[in-house]
Amino acid sequence: MPTTKALLFGRRRDRAVGLVVGFAGVVTLALVAAFAAESADVTTASALTDRLLPLLVFYAPGPLAAAGAYARCGGPACLAVGVVPAVVLGGFVLLGTVVGVPGVNGGSPAIGDVTVSFAAIGVSSAFVGYCAGVTAVLGADLVGFGSGDEDGDIDDGDEADEDIDDGD
């Protein structure tokens, strides 16, 4: 039961926050770099960001959610990874519209549809990745390779667990 609870709700909150915030930072940096490359008309940087941005937006949430599940970050953190690209894109467009950055068109009604589509794709990918990570954890625990000890407890580095005398 401790493994199931750790997989569903998470045991390592600092890793979960680092996973979501770190991915948001990488997506934000890539989006700003893509916008700057397009604005400066730098073809090499623009070609690189044209390949990097879709990779981050569409393909990265699945493997990151699988890694988060294997690290026992919890389901909410793993699914939040899928929403990150949509939130970053929406925030970028909103900020660009409010500040008045040329080339950022927030007045288009289709931007809401694009943001919702990014969120749906990202959450779907993150869900599949989370399921794959949970399967990997349970399979590894089944063959004895997981991070559980002989009692089935998860070794989370908390030495207070070792001091409990259960009468054995």
N, C-alpha and C positions, 0 to 999 in steps of 0.2 A: 503493500500500500504506500510506503513512502516514495517509491519510484513513480507511481501513478500521480501522486499529489505533486511531486516535483515537476513532472512533465506537464501537467495541466496548469498549475498555478505558478510554478517557478520557485527555485530556491536561491538563485543567484541574482538578486535584484541589480547589483552593480554591473554585472555582465549584461543583463537585459537592457538597462538604460544605455550602457555603452554601445550595444548593438544598434539600437534604434537611433540614438543621437549621432553616432559615428556614421551610419549609413545616410542620415539626413545631411550631414556635413559634406560627405562625398558627392551626393546628388546635387546639392546646392553649388558646390565648387565646379562641378562639371557643367551645370546649367549656366552659371555666370561665365565660365570660360567659353562655352559655345556662343553665348550672346556677344561676348567681347570679340571673339574671332570673326563672327559675322559682321559686326559693326566696323571692325578695322579692316575688313576684306582681306584677311590673311588666309590664303587657300590651304596651306599645309595644316594649320591649326584647325581650320574649319573642317577639313576632311577627317582629322583625328576625332574631333568632337562629334561629328556626324555618325561615327561608328561607336564611340564610347557612350554617348547619351542613350541610345536605344538599348544598349547592353545593360546599363544600369537600371533603366526604367522598366524594361520588360523581362529580362532574364535573371537579374541579380536577386530579386526578392525570394525566389524559390530556394536556391542554395543557402542564402543567408538564414532563412527560416529553418532549414534542415540543420544547419550548424547551431543555431540557437536552441533548437529542440534537443540536440545531442548534448549541448552544454547545460541543459535544464534551466533555460531562461524563462520558460513558461509559454503557454499558448497565447496570451494577450500580447506579449512582446513580439512573438514570432509573427502574428497576424498584423501587428502595427508596422512591421517592416514593409508589408505590402502596400500600406496606405501612404508611406513616406513620399514616393515620387509624385503622387497626386497632390499632396499637401504642399510640397515644395514648389511644384509648378503653379498651383493656385496662388500661393503666397508671392511668388515671383511676379506673376501677372498683376496681382492686386497692388503690390508695392510699385511696380513700374507704371501702373495707371495712375495711382495717387500722386507719385512724384512727377510724372509726366515724361518718362523716358521714351524717346522716339524709337519706334519699332516694336514696342510692347503695346499690343492692342487689347485692352481689357473690355472694350465696349462691344466686342463681338459676342453675340449670344451663344455661339458654338463653343466658347471656352469653357463654359459650365459642363457641356456635354463631354468635352475632351477630358476634363478633370474627373468626372464621374467614371468615364471609360478607363482612364488610367488607374483609378482606385479599384475598379472591378477586376481588371486584369492583374494588378498587383496583389490583391487579396486572394484571388484564385491561385496564383502562383505560390504565394506564401503558404496557403493552406495545404497545397500538394507537397511543398517542401517540408512543412511541419509534420505532416503525416509520414513522410519518408524518414525524417529525423527520429520520430517516435518509434517507428518500426526498427530503425537501426539500433536505438537504445535498448529496446526490448529484446531484439535478437542478440545483441552483445551480452546483455544480462543473462539471457537464456543459456548461452554457451560458456558463461563465466568470464567474459572479457570485459564486462562493464565496470563502472566505477563503484558498484556496491561491494560491501565487504561480506564476510561469511554469514552475517546475521541478516543480510538483505537491506541493511541501512545504507544510505548514501553517505559517502565520505565527503562532507562539505567543508572540511577543515575546522570544524567547531569541536574543540577538545572537550567541551562540556558534555557532549554525548557519551564520551568514554567513561565519565565518572559515575554514570548511573548504574546502580547495582540492581539487576532485575531478578536476583535470586537464583541464578544458574550456578 
